[in-house]
């Protein structure tokens, strides 16, 4: 095995870790009651549930892109 002199494991910025934790909370704990309460509120012409999941997808995608850019700037991305 080769030793590149890096004895410390890669450390991620705390704000990136926090953002990913928030991603997990938002994605895994959606407001399920919207789907079963019978209320068909429209947001931008879509049911609120669909709008919620589209917003979650955009939020998670943005967090991945921003984390990659942040690590690329620090030289850790590979």
Buried (B, 14 or more C-beta within 10 A) or exposed (E): EEEEEEEEEEEEEEEBEEBBEEBEEBEEEEEEEBEEEEEEEEEEEEBBBBBBBEEBEEBBEEBEEEBEEBBEEEEEEE
